[in-house]
Amino acid sequence: MQPDDGRVVSNFILQALKNEDITIYGDGSQTRSFQYVSDLVEGMIRMMECPDWTGPVNLGNPVEFTILELAQKVIAMTGSTSKIRHLPLPADDPRKRRPDISLARERLGWEPVVPLEEGLISTQKYFSALIQST
């Protein structure tokens, strides 16, 4: 994961580690579903090992969090003094993202197992080490 990849989790963690304002577009009530990479890899492996079926299948995480909740979790987790700064919501920003993984559960016996907080801690450690090495 690159620090400048523009993804919300890396953006929030980096902003919090640097005690910068955390930027939220709109009021933060839009939802997203976050998945740790090991869960995705496990789903892909199960898909590759399923010889009689080729999909397609959704390997997302159906647990939703608001963007505001994510920002608050990151600030608390890092002990940051960051404040939340709201900017206008882009017109094309989706209000809700929640994948339906019923097919993955049924056909692959798969569902994500890493909770958001656990994934955030691992990601924070990664970015903390990255910042210290530069």
N, C-alpha and C positions, 0 to 999 in steps of 0.2 A: 504494500500500500504506500503510495507516494504522498508526501505531505501536501502537495499542491494539486491533488487530483479532483478537488472540487466537491467531494462527497460530504454529506452532512456530518457523519460521525467523525471523520478526520478533521474537518473544519472546526467543529465544536471542541474537540479534545485539544487541538493545537491552540485555539483561541484561549481556552481555559488554562492550559499550562503556561501560557505567556501572560495571563491575567488581562487579556484584551476583552473588549466587549464581544459577546456572543451574538451574532447576527441571525435574527429570525425574520423571515419574510411573512408578512401578514400578522395575525394575532397568535399564530403558533398552534391553532386548533386542528390544522390539517394532520392527518395520520399517516404514519409509515410503519412498515414491518421490517424489522432488522434481523439479519441472520449472520451468524458467525461462519467463517469460511469452512471450518471443519464439518459443519452440518451440510453445507452444499457439496463438499467433496464426497462425503458419505452417500448422499443421494445420487450423485453422478456415478459412483462406483456400483451402487445397486442397479442403476439403470443399465450400465454396461454389462453387468452379470445376468441380465434378464434376456435370455436368447430368444424367447418367443414373443417379445413385445418391444416395439421401438418408440412408443410414445406418440405424440408429445405428452409431457408431464410437467407440472409446476412444482419446482423444488424450493419454494419460498417459505417464509415463516408467517403463519396466520395471526400471530399475536401483534396487535396494534398498539402504538404509543403515539401521542401527539408530539409534534416537534417541540413544543414548550416543555413537555415532560422530559424529553431527551435532554434538552438544554439544562434543566434543573438537576437531573441525575448527574450529568457531566460536571457541573459546577460543584455539587456536593461531593462527588467521588474524588475530585482533584483537590478539594479544599481551596479552590480558586476564589479570587476577589472579583472575578468578571461580573459585569452587569449584562443584562439582556437588552439588546437594542433591536427595535422593530423597524423594518423597512417595508415599503409597499410590496404586496403580494403580486408576483407576475400573473398575468391573465391566464396563462396556460398551466399554472401549477395545479396538479391534481389535489382534490380535497381529501381523498381517501385512497389508501393502497393497502389491500388485504387480499393476499392470494388464497385461492381455494386449492388445498392440497389433498382433497379427498381421494383423488386418483392415485397419488403417490402413496398414501396410506394403504389403499386397497391393493394395488398392484405390486408395490415394492416393500410394503411393511415399513415405510420410512416416514419420519417426521423429525423436525429439528429438536435437539435436546439441550443446546447451550442457551441459558437464559441471557437476556440482554445485559444485565449487570456483570455477569462473568465475562462476556465478550468485551464489554467496555473496559474492564480492568486489564485484560490482556492487551487491548489496543492502546490503552493509556501507557502501559509499561513499554510497549514498542516505541511509541512516539517520545516518551521521556528519554529513553536511551538514544534515540535518533537526535534529539535536541542537544543532549549532553556531548555527543560525539562531534558536533559541528562547532 
